[in-house]
Amino acid sequence: MSLPDRDAILAFIRQTPGAVGKRELARAFSLHGEERDALKALLREMEEEGLLSGGPGRSLSRAGHLPHVAMLVVLEAVGSRVVAEPERWDDADGPKPRVAIAMAGGGRGRAGPPVKVESGDRILTRISGEHPKYLGSIIKRLGRGHARLMGVVQQDAREGLMLVPVDKRERRRWPLHHASDVPVGELVRAELKGSGARTHAVVLERLGSPMHAKSLSAIAIAAKGIPDEFPDGVEEEAVAVSTAPLSARQDWTHIPFICIDPVDARDHDDAVWAEALADGSFRLIVAIADVSAYVRPGSALDRSAFDRGNSVYFPDQVVPMLPHSLSSGACSLKAGADKAVLACVMDVAADGSIRRHSFHRARVRIAENLAYEAAQAMADAGEGPIWANMLAPLWACWSALKRARAKRAPLALDLPERRVVLDDKGDVLGVAVRERLDAHMLIEDMMIAANVTAAAALEAGKAPVMYRCHEAPGREKLSSLKDYLATMGIPFALGQVITPATFNRVIALSADRTELPEIMEAVLRAQTQAYYAPRNTGHFGLSLASYAHFTSPIRRYADICVHRALVSACKLGEGGLPDGADSRFAAIGEHISFTERRAMEAERETLDRYVARHLAAQVGQILRARISGVQAFGFFATVDGIGGDGLVPVSALGEERFRFDEAGRFLEGVETATRYAVGQRLELRLEDAEPVTGSLRFSIPGVAGVGARPRFRRDGQRDGQRDGKAGPGRSGPGRGGPPPGVRRGRRS
């Protein structure tokens, strides 16, 4: 056989599941003697030309692509969700790709328990998928790596320069290596080296002052590794496609669509329109920005959108999944301009069921962009400039959808959503709770109907589906919830079939209790985490058998996958799924589930940092708070109306010993029976508020804390103390007596 050309070599490497080197190529193409020498020279030329890259064990891969077996470094390991990047990456034109690690079994493809890994570990990994959508399975963990973290450099009077991590869950501070010449107060990225008492931090990157404008969101962006700069060429490509004429599609510019969004919405994905039909049913159209018409598979835009996975929203900025020329420009459904949409047309029966549906690509012209509050005001008044012809039919259609929701009884948790109010300079004016309006529920129910219909249409067409999966709670979480509810006298049987209605009955039984917010939070903690996957497990929380995200393609890559599948299945033109895309859905689902969790953590932690910045001016003041969590080492409290969790350590409770009741979630004084329980409201003194970490620290007025304290077990005994030898009781100021407003519990 003659020497293969460059295309044949690249095709063989792409199609071969195992590691490929010169030996495998020579065997595949039946090369011998001088032909092998010629192959070696050709492979060297291809490496020099940038067509190939060398890997471990002299393996080869296409340049810009990962080999089938590679050495990776774990970036993040949270439960069963692990993300890693290649240890070596010679592609100067792009960032290191991320690999979602499947943790379902043992190494070398054998069944067995998952390999336990932590951030910084080096792992030999078998890799499938195409750039940039990789899925990896661990062959072997090669050793513990060096953990990386972000922190602020601070001066310690005794120990010199120290690194204080920005993650408030990290309680330790680390001595800074003497070679790290960084000024006090600077934010840095560092790596921990050494072991035991000799562990120290080495600065890898200096990030400047943590208190400059947008610094609090910048900390989350850097700490979580959120891509906030588009690769070269992506924004230029976005501008080019955004200015291109709209593709051929149905003309629906005569239909008065309306967008109802938050007043501070930065992009507008969805528009709605409804009309009453003669038989008492309704025709509802949910029109969604046709992102698939602009972002084509395999383009630089597509690779960048996949890498980000979703938009990330902070109080002071948004890190968009798509460049602004698309996310807030061509794709955003703003009034007065022609826009491209992928629309779901549904005939909604009087009982809320969907009798017929169809999908269309159309050109629309939005009639009105309304804030939720403005739409609600017109609904409450029953009048307004667009009430009769636009809003009233929507509210009438929603009355039918509400009947369907009531019948399926989804999980009904009404937990407040906080938002930070900033002035023009980025300073915090306050922290408010978003009001829950009927207008919110109207749009929510219409989006759910469209998402259900999208999944049903793809299933009917036997097309691949990127499902939104939410599984029923596991027995361990249910048992913990049962124990907690039992302390309040609320029955919860584990032998019953658990449905969302089961939890709704618990909430209904607790409607008049002051502990209702804590009970709803406990119910929420009992739920599993939702994720994306091509295998349908249903959506427990919404009480739906099939569910797929279709309505937010500007900000979620999952929705782009669903749009492309619908374009292909319904034969709606260009921009559908490429060949073989369904085989990559599992890897895509793993990745975008990770990016969603990353975004949620970054948004939550940034909100806590803004709350801490807001409260920093009130250090030393007495604040009304609610106990939100209790552990053996102390309890956490949330400031009423603002949020932000702060710790009250056991050392701040005086000299009395406290017993931790895990089932009841309370601490109880052994001598005085003073009790601190989840849901309890009390006044606390704010001792410290640290914006960089988002942490708060409280003390109890009238109770003097103690310094070094012996550790205590959950049964209330001192470490090393025999049971029944608690010692004499103590009471009085600073000795564990209950402060004002704190109740005594029953002695057990």
C-alpha positions in Angstrom: 0.0 0.0 0.0 1.3 3.5 -0.8 2.0 6.2 1.7 -1.3 7.8 3.0 -1.8 11.5 2.4 -2.5 14.0 5.1 -6.3 13.8 4.9 -6.2 10.0 5.2 -4.0 10.2 8.4 -6.3 12.9 10.0 -9.4 10.8 9.1 -7.9 7.7 10.7 -6.9 9.5 13.9 -10.4 11.0 14.1 -12.2 7.7 13.6 -10.0 5.5 15.8 -11.2 5.2 19.4 -7.9 4.3 21.0 -4.5 6.0 21.1 -2.9 6.4 17.7 0.9 6.6 17.0 3.3 5.8 14.2 3.0 2.1 14.9 -0.8 2.0 14.6 -0.7 4.1 11.4 1.9 1.8 9.8 -0.2 -1.3 10.7 -3.4 0.2 9.4 -1.9 1.3 6.1 0.3 -1.9 5.7 3.6 0.1 5.6 7.0 -1.6 5.9 10.7 -0.8 5.7 11.3 2.5 3.9 7.6 3.3 3.9 7.7 3.5 7.7 10.6 5.9 7.5 8.7 8.0 5.0 5.6 8.0 7.3 7.8 9.2 10.2 9.0 12.1 8.1 5.5 12.9 7.0 4.2 12.9 10.6 7.1 15.2 11.6 6.1 17.6 8.7 2.4 17.5 9.8 3.4 18.5 13.4 5.6 21.3 12.1 2.7 22.5 9.9 0.4 22.5 12.9 -1.8 19.6 11.7 -0.9 17.2 14.4 0.0 17.5 18.1 2.0 15.0 20.2 0.5 13.3 23.2 1.5 10.9 26.0 3.4 7.8 24.9 4.2 9.3 21.5 0.5 9.3 20.6 -0.8 11.7 18.0 -3.9 13.9 17.7 -5.2 16.5 15.3 -3.9 19.9 16.2 -6.5 21.8 18.2 -8.1 18.5 19.3 -7.5 16.3 22.3 -6.1 12.7 21.7 -8.3 9.7 22.6 -6.1 9.2 25.7 -4.7 12.2 27.5 -3.3 13.5 30.8 -5.8 15.9 32.4 -5.8 18.1 35.5 -9.0 18.3 37.5 -10.3 21.8 37.7 -13.4 21.2 39.8 -14.9 18.2 41.5 -18.3 18.7 43.1 -20.0 15.4 43.9 -20.2 13.3 40.8 -19.6 16.3 38.5 -16.0 16.6 37.5 -14.4 19.0 35.0 -10.8 18.8 33.8 -8.4 20.3 31.3 -5.4 18.9 29.4 -2.1 19.2 31.3 -0.4 20.1 28.0 -2.1 22.2 25.3 0.1 23.4 22.4 -2.7 25.2 20.5 -1.7 28.9 20.7 -4.9 29.9 18.9 -7.3 28.9 21.6 -7.8 28.2 25.3 -7.5 24.8 26.9 -10.6 22.8 26.2 -12.7 21.6 29.1 -13.6 17.9 29.5 -16.7 16.7 31.5 -15.6 13.6 33.3 -18.2 10.8 33.6 -18.0 9.3 37.1 -20.3 6.3 36.6 -17.7 3.5 36.9 -14.2 2.3 37.5 -11.1 2.7 35.5 -10.3 1.1 32.1 -13.9 0.9 31.2 -14.7 -1.7 34.0 -17.7 -1.5 36.1 -17.1 -0.5 39.7 -17.1 2.4 42.1 -16.1 5.8 40.7 -12.5 7.0 41.1 -12.5 9.7 43.7 -10.7 12.8 42.5 -10.2 16.3 43.9 -9.3 19.7 42.3 -5.7 19.6 41.2 -5.5 15.8 40.6 -3.7 14.4 37.5 -5.8 11.8 35.7 -5.1 9.6 32.7 -8.4 9.8 30.8 -10.0 8.2 27.8 -11.7 10.9 25.8 -14.6 10.8 23.3 -16.4 13.5 21.4 -15.2 16.3 19.1 -13.7 19.7 20.0 -14.9 21.4 22.0 -17.5 19.0 23.3 -15.5 16.3 25.1 -16.5 13.6 27.5 -13.9 11.7 29.5 -13.7 8.5 31.5 -10.9 8.0 34.1 -8.5 5.3 33.4 -6.3 6.0 36.4 -5.6 8.7 39.0 -1.9 9.5 38.9 -1.5 11.4 42.1 -2.7 14.3 44.1 -2.1 17.6 42.5 -1.6 21.1 43.9 -4.9 22.8 44.8 -5.4 26.3 43.3 -7.3 29.0 45.0 -8.0 32.8 45.0 -7.3 34.9 48.0 -6.4 38.3 49.4 -2.9 38.9 50.8 -3.0 40.1 54.4 -0.4 40.8 57.1 -0.3 38.7 60.2 1.6 40.2 63.1 3.2 36.8 64.0 3.3 34.9 60.8 4.0 37.5 58.1 2.1 37.6 54.9 -0.9 35.2 54.7 -3.3 34.3 51.9 -7.0 34.6 53.0 -9.1 32.6 50.5 -12.1 34.4 48.9 -14.2 31.2 49.4 -15.9 31.7 52.8 -16.2 27.9 53.1 -12.4 27.7 53.4 -11.6 28.4 57.0 -7.8 28.1 56.8 -5.3 30.8 56.0 -2.1 29.9 54.3 1.4 31.4 54.7 2.6 33.1 51.6 5.9 31.8 50.1 8.8 34.2 50.8 9.4 34.6 47.0 5.9 36.0 46.4 6.5 39.7 46.4 2.9 40.9 46.5 1.6 44.0 48.5 -0.9 43.6 51.3 -4.6 43.8 50.2 -4.1 42.5 46.6 -6.2 39.8 45.1 -4.2 36.9 43.7 -4.5 33.5 42.2 -2.3 31.0 44.0 -1.3 27.4 44.3 -0.7 25.4 47.5 2.5 23.5 47.7 4.1 21.4 50.3 2.3 19.2 52.8 1.3 19.2 56.4 2.6 22.1 58.5 4.9 23.1 55.6 2.0 23.8 53.2 2.3 27.3 51.7 0.8 29.4 48.9 2.7 30.5 45.8 1.3 33.4 43.8 0.6 32.5 40.2 -1.2 35.6 39.1 -1.8 39.1 40.5 -5.4 40.4 40.0 -5.2 43.9 41.5 -7.3 45.5 44.2 -10.4 43.5 45.2 -12.4 46.7 45.8 -12.3 48.4 42.4 -15.5 48.8 40.3 -17.2 45.4 39.4 -14.6 43.7 41.6 -17.1 41.5 43.5 -18.4 39.9 40.3 -14.9 39.8 38.9 -13.9 37.7 41.9 -16.5 35.1 41.1 -15.6 35.2 37.4 -12.0 34.5 38.1 -12.6 32.0 41.0 -15.0 29.9 39.0 -13.1 30.1 35.7 -16.0 31.6 33.8 -15.0 32.6 30.3 -15.6 36.4 30.1 -13.6 37.2 26.9 -14.6 35.9 23.5 -11.9 34.1 21.5 -10.5 36.0 18.5 -12.9 36.2 15.6 -16.1 35.3 17.6 -17.4 38.9 18.0 -16.5 39.7 14.4 -18.5 36.6 13.3 -21.4 37.7 15.4 -21.5 41.1 13.9 -21.3 39.6 10.4 -24.3 37.2 10.9 -26.3 39.8 12.8 -26.3 42.2 9.9 -27.2 39.5 7.3 -30.7 39.6 5.9 -33.3 37.2 7.6 -33.6 33.8 5.9 -36.9 32.9 4.1 -39.7 32.4 6.7 -43.3 33.0 7.3 -44.4 36.6 7.6 -46.2 37.1 11.0 -45.5 40.8 11.4 -49.3 41.4 11.5 -49.6 39.5 14.8 -49.3 41.8 17.9 -46.8 39.8 20.0 -45.8 41.1 23.4 -42.7 40.5 25.5 -43.2 40.6 29.3 -39.9 40.6 31.2 -38.2 41.9 34.4 -37.8 45.7 34.4 -34.0 45.2 34.3 -34.0 42.5 31.6 -30.9 42.5 29.5 -32.1 40.3 26.7 -35.5 39.2 25.5 -35.9 35.6 24.4 -39.7 35.1 24.3 -42.9 36.8 23.1 -46.5 35.6 23.4 -49.8 36.1 21.7 -53.2 34.4 22.3 -56.8 34.5 21.0 -60.0 32.9 22.1 -61.5 30.3 19.7 -65.2 29.7 19.1 -65.3 26.4 21.0 -64.0 27.9 24.2 -60.4 26.9 23.6 -57.5 29.2 22.9 -54.7 29.5 20.3 -51.5 30.4 22.0 -48.2 31.2 20.2 -44.9 31.3 22.0 -42.4 32.9 19.7 -38.7 32.4 20.7 -35.6 34.1 19.3 -34.3 32.0 16.4 -30.7 31.7 17.6 -30.1 28.6 15.4 -30.4 30.8 12.3 -27.4 32.8 13.5 -25.3 30.3 15.4 -24.5 27.4 13.1 -23.0 24.1 14.3 -19.2 24.0 14.2 -18.8 27.8 13.8 -16.6 29.9 16.1 -19.8 31.3 17.6 -21.0 27.8 18.4 -17.8 26.7 20.0 -17.7 29.8 22.2 -21.4 29.4 23.2 -20.8 25.7 24.1 -17.8 26.6 26.2 -19.8 29.2 28.2 -22.8 27.0 28.3 -25.1 29.8 29.6 -25.2 33.5 30.4 -24.2 34.5 34.0 -26.1 37.4 35.7 -24.5 39.6 38.3 -25.9 42.7 40.0 -23.4 44.9 38.1 -22.9 43.1 34.8 -23.9 40.1 32.7 -21.4 37.6 31.1 -23.4 36.7 28.0 -23.3 33.3 26.3 -23.4 35.1 23.0 -21.7 38.4 22.0 -23.8 41.5 22.6 -24.4 42.1 18.8 -26.6 39.0 19.1 -27.7 38.6 22.7 -28.9 42.2 23.1 -29.0 43.0 19.4 -30.2 40.9 16.5 -31.6 38.0 18.6 -33.2 40.1 21.3 -36.9 40.5 20.7 -37.2 44.3 21.0 -40.3 46.2 19.8 -40.4 48.0 16.4 -37.9 45.8 14.4 -38.4 42.7 12.4 -37.0 39.6 14.3 -36.5 36.0 13.4 -38.3 33.5 15.7 -38.9 29.8 16.0 -42.5 29.7 17.2 -44.6 27.0 18.9 -48.4 27.2 18.0 -50.6 25.5 20.5 -54.4 25.0 20.7 -55.1 25.0 24.4 -58.3 23.4 25.6 -60.4 24.8 28.4 -58.9 22.3 30.8 -55.3 23.5 29.9 -54.4 20.4 27.8 -52.6 20.9 24.5 -54.9 19.5 21.7 -52.7 20.4 18.7 -49.3 21.9 18.1 -46.9 22.9 15.3 -43.6 24.6 15.0 -42.7 27.4 12.5 -39.9 29.7 11.5 -41.4 33.2 11.2 -40.6 36.9 10.9 -42.3 39.0 13.7 -42.5 42.6 14.8 -42.9 42.9 18.5 -45.7 45.3 19.4 -44.7 46.0 23.0 -42.0 45.3 25.6 -43.6 45.4 29.0 -42.2 45.0 32.5 -44.0 42.5 34.7 -45.2 45.3 37.0 -46.8 47.2 34.2 -48.6 44.2 32.8 -49.8 43.3 36.3 -51.1 46.9 36.9 -53.2 46.7 33.7 -54.5 43.3 34.7 -55.5 44.5 38.2 -57.2 47.5 36.7 -58.8 45.6 33.8 -58.0 48.4 31.5 -55.1 50.1 29.8 -53.8 51.0 26.3 -53.2 47.4 25.3 -55.4 45.5 27.8 -58.4 44.6 25.6 -56.6 43.4 22.4 -53.3 42.0 23.8 -53.3 41.3 27.5 -56.9 40.2 28.2 -56.7 37.2 25.8 -53.4 36.1 27.4 -54.9 36.2 30.9 -57.9 34.2 29.7 -55.7 31.6 28.1 -53.7 31.5 31.3 -56.8 30.6 33.3 -56.9 27.4 31.3 -53.2 26.6 31.8 -53.7 27.1 35.6 -56.3 24.3 35.6 -53.7 22.0 34.0 -51.1 23.0 36.6 -53.5 22.5 39.5 -54.3 19.0 38.2 -50.7 17.8 37.9 -49.8 19.6 41.3 -46.2 20.6 40.8 -43.9 21.4 43.7 -45.2 24.7 45.2 -42.3 26.4 46.9 -42.6 30.1 47.3 -39.1 31.2 48.3 -38.2 34.9 48.1 -35.7 36.0 45.4 -33.3 38.7 46.4 -31.9 41.4 44.1 -29.3 44.0 44.8 -30.1 47.6 43.9 -27.1 49.6 42.7 -26.6 53.3 42.0 -24.9 54.7 39.0 -21.5 54.3 40.7 -22.0 50.7 41.5 -22.6 51.3 45.2 -25.3 49.3 47.0 -28.5 51.2 47.6 -30.3 48.3 49.2 -31.3 44.6 48.9 -34.9 44.0 47.9 -37.1 40.9 47.5 -38.6 40.4 44.0 -42.4 40.4 44.3 -44.2 37.4 42.9 -47.0 38.5 40.6 -49.6 36.8 38.5 -47.8 38.2 35.5 -44.7 36.1 36.4 -46.8 33.0 36.7 -48.6 33.7 33.4 -45.3 33.8 31.4 -43.9 30.8 33.4 -46.9 28.6 32.6 -46.8 29.5 28.9 -43.1 28.8 28.7 -43.6 25.4 30.5 -46.4 24.6 27.9 -44.0 25.4 25.1 -41.2 23.3 26.6 -43.4 20.3 27.1 -44.6 20.6 23.5 -41.1 20.8 22.2 -40.1 17.6 23.9 -43.3 15.9 22.7 -42.7 17.0 19.1 -39.1 15.7 19.1 -40.2 12.4 20.7 -43.0 12.0 18.1 -40.4 12.6 15.3 -37.9 10.1 16.9 -35.4 13.0 17.1 -32.7 13.4 19.7 -33.8 15.4 22.8 -31.8 17.3 25.3 -34.1 16.7 28.3 -34.2 18.8 31.4 -34.2 16.1 34.0 -35.2 16.3 37.7 -35.3 13.0 39.5 -37.3 12.2 42.6 -35.5 12.6 46.0 -33.5 9.8 47.4 -34.4 7.9 50.6 -31.5 9.4 52.6 -32.7 13.0 52.0 -36.3 12.0 52.6 -35.3 10.3 55.9 -33.5 13.5 57.0 -36.5 15.6 56.2 -38.8 13.2 58.1 -36.6 13.5 61.2 -36.7 17.3 61.0 -40.4 17.5 60.5 -41.0 15.1 63.4 -39.4 17.6 65.8 -42.2 20.0 64.8 -45.0 17.4 65.0 -45.5 17.3 61.3 -46.1 13.7 60.0 -44.2 12.5 56.9 -44.4 8.8 56.0 -41.6 7.3 54.1 -43.7 4.3 52.9 -45.9 6.3 50.6 -45.4 7.1 47.0 -43.5 10.4 47.0 -44.9 13.0 44.6 -44.7 16.8 44.5 -48.1 16.8 46.1 -46.6 15.0 49.1 -44.4 18.0 49.8 -47.2 20.4 49.0 -49.3 18.8 51.8 -46.4 19.4 54.2 -46.3 23.1 53.2 -50.1 23.4 53.5 -49.9 22.0 57.0 -47.3 24.6 57.9 -49.0 27.6 56.4 -49.7 29.2 59.8 -46.4 28.4 61.3 -43.7 31.0 61.8 -41.2 28.4 60.7 -42.8 28.1 57.2 -39.7 29.6 55.4 -37.4 27.1 57.1 -39.8 24.2 56.3 -39.9 25.2 52.6 -36.1 25.5 52.6 -35.9 22.0 54.1 -38.2 20.7 51.4 -36.0 22.3 48.8 -32.8 20.8 50.3 -34.5 17.4 50.1 -34.8 17.7 46.3 -32.2 16.4 43.8 -30.3 18.7 41.4 -31.7 19.1 37.9 -29.5 18.4 35.0 -29.4 18.0 31.2 -29.2 14.6 29.4 -30.5 12.8 26.3 -32.0 10.1 28.5 -35.4 11.0 29.9 -36.0 10.6 33.6 -38.9 13.0 33.8 -39.2 16.3 35.7 -40.2 15.5 39.3 -40.6 19.1 40.5 -42.9 20.1 37.6 -44.7 16.7 37.7 -44.0 16.2 34.0 -43.1 13.0 32.2 -41.0 14.8 29.5 -39.5 18.3 29.5 -37.0 20.1 27.4 -35.8 23.7 27.6 -36.8 25.5 24.4 -37.6 29.1 25.5 -34.2 30.8 26.3 -31.7 30.1 23.5 -30.0 33.5 23.9 -28.8 32.5 27.4 -28.8 28.6 27.5 -26.9 26.3 25.1 -29.4 23.5 26.0 -32.1 25.5 24.2 -30.0 25.8 21.1 -29.7 22.0 21.0 -33.5 21.7 21.2 -34.0 24.4 18.5 -31.6 22.6 16.1 -33.3 19.3 16.7 -36.7 20.9 16.0 -35.4 22.5 12.8 -34.2 19.1 11.6 -37.2 17.1 12.7 -39.8 19.6 11.4 -37.8 20.3 8.2 -37.6 24.1 8.8 -34.5 24.8 6.8 -30.8 25.4 7.6 -29.2 25.4 11.0 -30.4 22.0 12.2 -28.4 19.3 13.9 -25.3 18.1 12.1 -24.7 14.5 11.3 -23.9 12.4 14.4 -24.9 15.1 16.8 -27.0 12.8 18.9 -24.0 10.7 19.8 -22.5 13.8 21.5 -25.6 14.8 23.4 -24.4 13.0 26.6 -21.1 14.9 26.6 -22.9 18.1 25.9 -25.4 17.5 28.7 -22.6 16.8 31.2 -20.8 20.0 30.2 -23.8 22.4 30.2 -25.0 20.9 33.5 -21.6 21.8 34.9 -21.7 25.4 33.5 -25.2 25.9 34.9 -24.0 24.9 38.4 -20.9 27.1 38.0 -23.1 30.1 37.1 -25.5 29.5 40.0 -22.7 29.3 42.5 -21.0 32.4 41.1 -24.3 34.4 41.1 -25.2 33.3 44.7 -21.7 34.0 46.1 -21.6 37.4 44.4 -25.0 38.3 45.9 -23.6 37.4 49.3 -20.5 39.6 48.6 -22.8 42.6 47.8 -24.8 42.0 50.9 -21.6 41.9 53.0 -20.5 45.2 51.3 -23.9 46.7 52.1 -23.7 45.6 55.8 -20.1 46.6 56.3 -21.2 50.1 57.3 -23.4 48.6 60.1 -20.7 46.6 61.9 -21.2 46.9 65.6 -25.0 47.4 65.3 -27.8 45.1 66.5 -29.7 43.5 63.7 -32.8 41.4 63.6 -32.0 37.9 62.2 -33.3 34.4 61.6 -31.4 31.2 62.3 -31.1 29.5 58.9 -28.8 26.5 59.8 -27.4 24.8 62.8 -24.2 22.7 63.1 -22.2 21.3 66.0 -19.7 24.3 65.7 -22.4 27.0 65.8 -25.4 28.3 63.9 -25.9 30.5 60.8 -28.2 33.4 60.8 -29.7 35.5 58.0 -30.5 39.2 58.4 -34.2 39.8 58.0 -35.2 41.4 54.7 -31.7 41.4 53.3 -30.2 37.9 53.4 -26.6 36.9 53.6 -25.6 34.1 56.0 -23.4 34.8 59.0 -21.9 32.5 61.6 -22.4 32.6 65.3 -19.7 30.1 66.5 -20.3 28.1 69.6 -17.5 30.1 71.2 -19.8 33.1 71.1 -22.4 31.4 73.2 -20.6 31.8 76.5 -18.9 29.1 78.6 -21.9 26.8 78.7 -21.6 23.5 76.8 -24.1 22.9 74.0 -25.5 19.7 72.7 -26.2 19.5 68.9 -29.4 17.7 67.9 -29.0 16.8 64.2 -32.6 15.7 63.6 -34.1 18.7 65.3 -31.4 21.1 63.9 -30.8 22.9 67.2 -28.2 23.5 69.8 -29.2 23.2 73.4 -27.3 24.3 76.5 -26.5 21.4 78.8 -26.9 23.5 82.0 -29.6 26.0 81.1 -31.5 24.3 78.2 -31.0 27.5 76.2 -31.9 26.5 72.7 -30.9 27.9 69.3 -33.0 26.3 66.5 -33.6 26.7 62.8 -36.3 29.3 62.2 -35.8 31.1 65.5 -35.7 34.9 65.3 -33.4 36.9 67.5 -31.3 40.0 67.7 -27.6 39.7 66.9 -24.7 42.1 66.9 -22.8 42.3 63.6 -19.2 41.8 64.4 -17.7 41.6 60.9 -18.7 41.9 57.3 -16.1 40.9 54.7 -17.1 41.8 51.1 -14.3 39.8 49.5 -15.6 36.5 50.9 -19.2 37.5 51.4 -19.0 36.3 55.0 -20.7 37.8 58.1 -19.9 37.1 61.7 -22.3 37.7 64.6 -22.3 37.7 68.3 -25.1 37.6 70.9 -25.7 40.8 72.8 -25.3 40.3 76.5 -23.2 37.1 76.2 -19.5 37.2 76.4 -17.7 34.8 74.1 -14.8 32.7 75.1 -11.4 32.3 73.5 -9.9 28.9 73.0 -12.6 26.3 73.7 -12.4 22.5 73.9 -14.2 20.7 71.1 -17.5 19.0 71.8 -19.1 16.0 70.4 -22.7 15.9 69.1 -23.9 14.4 72.4 -22.7 17.5 74.2 -19.7 16.0 76.0 -16.2 17.4 75.9 -13.6 15.5 73.9 -11.9 13.2 76.4 -14.6 13.6 79.0 -16.5 10.6 80.2 -20.2 10.5 79.8 -22.1 11.7 82.8 -19.2 14.0 84.0 -20.5 17.2 82.7 -19.4 19.3 85.7 -21.3 21.9 87.6 -23.9 24.0 85.9 -23.1 27.7 85.3 -25.4 30.6 84.6 -25.3 34.4 84.5 -23.9 36.9 82.1 -21.2 35.4 79.9 -21.7 31.9 81.3 -24.4 30.6 78.9 -27.6 32.0 80.3 -30.2 32.7 77.6 -30.0 36.3 76.2 -33.1 38.3 75.7 -35.5 36.7 73.2 -33.9 33.3 73.3 -36.2 30.5 74.7 -35.2 27.7 77.0 -35.8 24.3 75.5 -36.9 21.1 77.2 -34.3 19.0 78.9 -33.9 15.7 77.2 
